Amino acid sequence: MGYQSYKDLEIYQVAHELAIEMHEMSLTLPRFELYEEGSQIRRSSKAISTNLVEGFGRRRYKNEFIKFLIYALASCDETREHLDLLFKTKSFGDKASYERFAHRYDELGRRLNKFTQSVERNHLPPKSSIDVRNVSTI
């Protein structure tokens, strides 16, 4: 994995973009949903990208990296559930937008799963610019 930054990850870019779109959509919900399902879907959609960021920051440690990738996938599934609930309760009635969001979150979930499997199989920690064996103690 030759990524220099989490921003290089396509799954991060998609998750970040979707979080912004979901935030904007949630603000159009009926008033009674703004602080219930609206708040929940904003949090879960943003948690996908933030868990990718935190996991990337811990990528030196394979198990930590994988843990946060799993959290990101779980947040993706949670967002999909909130989306379904909003649509089925008619709080979000735009069928075309619902289907577009549903498809994009399903695709993101598949990509997160594949990326996690790839990390499980092929993980190599990033090279450190500091050789800890040559660092003297004070």
Backbone as a ProteinNet text record, in pm:
[ID]
protein_1_A
[PRIMARY]
MGYQSYKDLEIYQVAHELAIEMHEMSLTLPRFELYEEGSQIRRSSKAISTNLVEGFGRRRYKNEFIKFLIYALASCDETREHLDLLFKTKSFGDKASYERFAHRYDELGRRLNKFTQSVERNHLPPKSSIDVRNVSTI
[TERTIARY]
84.6	0	88.7	90.1	175.3	103.1	11.5	-63.9	13.9	23.3	93.6	-0.7	-128.1	-227.8	-360.3	-441.8	-575.6	-653.6	-618.5	-687.9	-661.7	-558	-528.2	-620.3	-686.8	-774.6	-906	-939.4	-1064.9	-1184.9	-1177.5	-1289.1	-1308.3	-1199.5	-1212	-1280.1	-1236.5	-1292	-1442.3	-1484.4	-1627.5	-1701.7	-1647.6	-1713.1	-1726.1	-1622.7	-1624.1	-1732	-1734.8	-1834.7	-1976.9	-1997	-2129.3	-2171	-2077.1	-2109	-2160.5	-2097.9	-2142.3	-2281.7	-2302.8	-2433.5	-2541.1	-2508.1	-2605	-2637.1	-2535.5	-2558.7	-2658.6	-2633.1	-2722	-2862.5	-2874.8	-3007	-3078.9	-3006.8	-3070.8	-3131.6	-3076.3	-3128.6	-3260.1	-3298.2	-3425.5	-3535.9	-3503.7	-3602.7	-3706.3	-3823.3	-3922.6	-3861.6	-3911.1	-3856.8	-3844.3	-3942.9	-3939.2	-3829.1	-3777.4	-3669.7	-3530.8	-3519.9	-3388.5	-3302.2	-3362.2	-3284.3	-3300.3	-3371	-3385.6	-3307.3	-3376	-3306.8	-3209.1	-3242.7	-3152.5	-3017.3	-3018.2	-2893.7	-2817.9	-2889.8	-2826.4	-2760.3	-2829.5	-2772.9	-2655.3	-2659.3	-2543	-2421.9	-2441.7	-2330	-2274.2	-2361.3	-2311.5	-2244.2	-2297.8	-2235.2	-2097.6	-2083.5	-1953.5	-1854.9	-1906	-1818.8	-1745.4	-1799.9	-1731.4	-1596.4	-1597.4	-1471.8	-1380.5	-1436.4	-1349.6	-1283.6	-1351.6	-1288.5	-1179.8	-1200	-1094	-970.9	-993	-882.1	-808.2	-881.8	-816	-743.6	-806.2	-740.5	-613.7	-619.3	-500.5	-388.1	-422.9	-322.5	-258.5	-326.8	-274.9	-231.5	-211.4	-183.3	-54.4	32.4	155.2	120.9	6.6	-36.7	-154.5	-128.9	-226.9	-361.6	-362.5	-489.4	-567	-496.1	-562	-622.7	-546.5	-593	-720.8	-718.2	-834	-953.3	-928.6	-1037.8	-1113.5	-1041.5	-1107.4	-1171.7	-1117	-1183.9	-1317.1	-1319.5	-1443.9	-1543.7	-1496.5	-1584.8	-1644.5	-1562	-1610.5	-1719.2	-1698.1	-1798.2	-1926.2	-1913.4	-2031.7	-2108.2	-2038	-2103.3	-2171.5	-2112.9	-2174.8	-2306.9	-2305	-2427.4	-2531.7	-2486.6	-2578.7	-2642	-2563	-2615.5	-2720.8	-2693.3	-2788.4	-2919.7	-2911.9	-3033.2	-3112.1	-3043.5	-3113.3	-3180.1	-3111.4	-3167.7	-3295.5	-3290.8	-3409.4	-3524.7	-3492.9	-3597.7	-3661.4	-3579.9	-3633	-3722.7	-3682.9	-3762.6	-3892.6	-3881.6	-4000.3	-4100.3	-4055.1	-4147.9	-4194.8	-4153.5	-4192.1	-4138.8	-4039.7	-3975.3	-3882.8	-3831.7	-3751.3	-3822.8	-3894.3	-3982.6	-3931.4	-3812	-3757.4	-3700.4	-3780.7	-3743	-3614.3	-3598.5	-3478.6	-3352.7	-3361.1	-3245.7	-3220.1	-3326.9	-3312.3	-3238.6	-3282.4	-3219.8	-3075.2	-3047.2	-2908.6	-2820.5	-2867.3	-2791.8	-2774.9	-2882.5	-2876.9	-2772.5	-2774.4	-2677.2	-2534.1	-2514.1	-2379.1	-2327.6	-2415.1	-2371.8	-2349	-2428.8	-2404.5	-2269.5	-2240.7	-2112.6	-1996.5	-2011.8	-1907	-1883	-1988.6	-1975	-1895.6	-1923.9	-1847.7	-1700.2	-1673.7	-1534.9	-1461.6	-1530.7	-1470.5	-1437.4	-1526.9	-1503.8	-1382.9	-1374.1	-1260.3	-1129.5	-1133.7	-1012.3	-967	-1061.3	-1029.4	-966.1	-1023	-966.5	-825.2	-803.1	-670.4	-569.8	-609.7	-521	-491.6	-593.2	-572.8	-469.5	-472.1	-380.9	-243.1	-238.4	-115.8	-54.3	-95.9	-51.7	98.6	157	296.7	296.1	346.7	344.7	429	393.1	471.9	612.1	705.6	844.1	857.5	929.3	951.3	1071.5	1063.6	1177.2	1280.7	1247.1	1339.1	1373.2	1499.5	1543.5	1553.9	1457	1452	1571.3	1641.4	1759.7	1876.1	1875.5	1985.5	1950.4	1840.9	1801.4	1856.8	1936	1995.7	1896	1906.4	1819.4	1895.2	1821.8	1881.6	1897.9
-117.8	0	123.3	195.5	311.5	441.9	444.2	565.2	653.5	781.8	876.5	940.3	946	1011.6	938.2	947.6	889.7	953	1076.8	1144.8	1079.4	994.7	921.4	801.7	759.4	642.4	679.2	608	634.7	612.5	512	488.3	606.1	669.8	789.7	901.1	922.6	1029.9	1012	888.9	860.7	880.6	827.8	839.9	986.4	1064.4	1207.1	1280.1	1255.2	1318.4	1279.1	1150.7	1104.2	1165.3	1182.2	1242	1384.8	1457.5	1594.8	1594.6	1507.1	1498.4	1454.9	1360.1	1311.7	1421.1	1497.4	1609.5	1707.2	1744	1838.5	1782	1653.5	1591.2	1591	1560.8	1548.9	1681	1790.7	1922	1955.3	1873.9	1893.6	1805.5	1724.5	1635.8	1717.1	1656.7	1726.1	1764.8	1871.7	1926.6	1822.4	1736.7	1638.1	1533.9	1520.3	1423.8	1484.9	1616.5	1680.8	1635.5	1614.8	1579.3	1432.9	1356.8	1213.2	1137.9	1087	1013.1	1102.6	1228.9	1320.8	1329.5	1342.1	1347.7	1215.1	1106.4	974.4	949	985	958.9	1052.1	1173.7	1262.7	1202.7	1154.9	1098	972	880.5	754	775.3	867	890.5	954.9	1043.9	1107.4	1011.4	915.3	819	728.1	709.7	625.5	687.3	812.3	875.9	899.7	935.8	962	834.3	721.4	595.6	555.5	586	561.2	646.3	770.8	860.7	807.2	772	724.3	591.8	502.4	375.7	396.9	487.7	515.8	567.9	649.4	701.2	593	481	369.4	251.7	277	168.2	92.7	150.4	81.8	-48.3	-48.9	-163.6	-230.5	-340.5	-408.4	-425.6	-477.4	-503.1	-374.4	-266.6	-138	-86.4	-96.3	-52	-127.3	-258	-340.8	-307	-284.9	-251.4	-127.7	-24.3	98	82.6	-4.4	-34.1	-103.9	-192	-260.1	-160	-67.2	38.2	118.9	150.1	226	147.1	17.4	-66.2	-71.5	-85.2	-87.9	44.4	154.9	285.3	299.3	239.7	239.6	161.9	45.9	-33.4	42.5	109.5	186.5	299.4	367.7	476.7	424.2	309.2	246.8	215.5	168.7	138.5	266	372.1	499.6	550.8	537.5	579.7	501.4	369.6	286	327.2	350.8	390.6	523.2	619.1	748.5	735.6	651.8	634.7	558.8	452.6	370.2	438.1	532.7	609.5	736	752.3	865.1	1000.5	997	1122.2	1171.9	1080.2	1114.2	1050.1	1130.2	1075.9	1081.1	1131.1	1142.4	1005.7	929.3	792	785.8	874.8	873.5	899.4	996.5	1025.3	909.6	853.1	737.9	624.8	592.4	482.7	513.3	638.5	677.6	665	716.2	702	554.7	478.1	335.8	262.8	289.5	224.7	265.9	392.4	440.7	386.1	377.1	320.2	169.7	101.7	-42	-63.5	18.4	8.8	43	145.7	182.1	67.7	4.6	-109.9	-223.3	-252.4	-357.4	-319.1	-193.2	-147.3	-151.5	-111.3	-117.9	-262.4	-353.3	-494.3	-546.5	-515	-559.6	-498.9	-371.5	-306.1	-371.1	-399.6	-465.5	-601.6	-678.2	-809.7	-794.8	-693.2	-669.4	-637.7	-554.3	-521.2	-647.3	-729.2	-853.7	-944	-949.6	-1037.5	-976.6	-847.8	-788.1	-675.9	-657.6	-541.7	-538.1	-425.7	-395.1	-259.3	-249.4	-118.8	-17.2	110.9	214.5	219.5	258.1	271.4	396.5	383	496.3	574.9	705.4	788.5	792.3	735.6	733.6	588.2	559.1	425.1	425.4	361	364.9	294.6	211.6	143.4	240.5	350.2	446.1	572.8	573.6	689.7	671.8	767.7	758.1	813.2	763.3	812.2	918.9	1005.8	1116.3	1075
0	0	0	-109.2	-121.7	-94.7	-2.1	27.2	123.5	91.5	177.7	278.9	243.7	327.8	314.3	416.4	408	293.1	257.6	148.3	13.2	6.3	-116.9	-136	-31	-38.2	-106.3	-211.5	-281.7	-188.9	-101.9	-10.1	85.9	125.1	208.6	129.5	7	-75.2	-94.2	-122.4	-140.5	-8.8	100.2	230.9	271.9	248.5	282.8	202.8	73.3	-13.8	28.1	56.2	98	231.8	323.3	452.4	434.7	345.9	319.6	257	159.2	94.4	193.5	280.1	378.3	479.8	519.1	610.4	548.3	423.8	354.5	341.6	304.9	292	425.7	532.8	663.9	710.3	663	702.2	631.6	532.8	463.1	521.5	620.3	681.3	758.4	784.4	868	1002.3	1057.6	1182	1292.9	1307.4	1415.6	1396.7	1275.9	1249.5	1261.1	1260.4	1261.7	1378.5	1495.1	1613.3	1652	1572.3	1597.4	1490.8	1391.1	1283.5	1208.3	1193.1	1123.2	1190.8	1321.2	1398.2	1387.6	1397.8	1391.7	1256	1149	1015.9	987.5	1042.9	1027.1	1097.5	1219.6	1295.9	1230.6	1192.5	1135.9	1001.1	918.7	788.1	803.1	900.6	924.7	990.3	1065.4	1133.2	1034.6	915.9	816.7	782.5	739.4	699.8	819.9	935.4	1050.1	1101.5	1092.2	1130.7	1030.9	904.1	805.6	837.7	874.2	908.5	1030.8	1135.5	1257	1232.1	1156.9	1124.6	1044.3	948.8	868.1	955.9	1053.6	1145.7	1230.7	1245.2	1325.2	1237.2	1109.3	1015.4	1044.7	1124.1	1163.6	1236.9	1304.1	1383.7	1312.4	1249.2	1164.7	1233.7	1355.7	1423.3	1451.6	1483.5	1505.5	1374.7	1267.3	1136.6	1100.5	1113.6	1079.3	1168.8	1297.1	1389.5	1341.3	1299	1255.6	1117.8	1034.4	907.3	932.9	1031.9	1068.9	1126.9	1208.5	1260.2	1143.7	1043.6	928	854.9	837.1	770.9	853.6	984.4	1071.3	1062.2	1055.8	1042.5	907.2	805.5	672.5	677.9	741.7	756.7	839	945.5	1028.6	948.2	867.9	785.3	689.4	631.5	537.3	607.6	731.9	809	839.1	879.1	904.6	777	664.9	536.9	507.6	525.9	503	594.2	721.9	816.5	777.1	738.1	696.7	573.9	480.1	358.6	388.3	464.5	492	583.7	665.3	749.3	678.6	554.9	470.4	518	605.5	645.8	535.6	455.7	338	220	144.5	42.2	-100.4	-120.5	-256.5	-297.2	-370.9	-405.4	-488.1	-582.4	-667.2	-583	-492.3	-405	-309.5	-254.9	-166.2	-238.7	-359.5	-435.2	-468.6	-500.4	-531.3	-407.3	-292.8	-167.7	-131.4	-141.8	-105.2	-190	-318.5	-408.1	-372.5	-347.2	-317.2	-183.8	-83	45.1	33.9	-45.4	-67.1	-135.2	-235.1	-305.6	-211.9	-131.1	-36	62.2	109	199.6	136	9.6	-61.1	-71.8	-103.1	-115.3	18.7	125.5	258.7	294.8	263.2	291.8	214.4	87.3	5.4	54.6	91.3	141.5	271.9	359.8	486.8	461.4	369.7	335.8	280.1	199.1	143.6	253.3	349.5	461.3	542.4	564.5	640.4	573	440.6	366.6	342.7	315.1	258.9	341.2	462.9	540	560.6	525.1	556.4	623.3	745.3	812.5	736.7	747.6	679.5	737.4	653.2	699	783.1	891.5	980.2	930.5	945.1	906.6	1018.1	1133.1	1246.7	1277.7	1286.4	1325.6	1476.9	1543.1	1689.7	1752.5	1680.5	1736.2	1752.9	1677.7	1683	1760.3	1829	1907.2	2048.2	2089.3	2224.4	2327.3	2446	2554.8	2633.1	2690.6	2767.8	2912
[MASK]
++++++++++++++++++++++++++++++++++++++++++++++++++++++++++++++++++++++++++++++++++++++++++++++++++++++++++++++++++++++++++++++++++++++++++

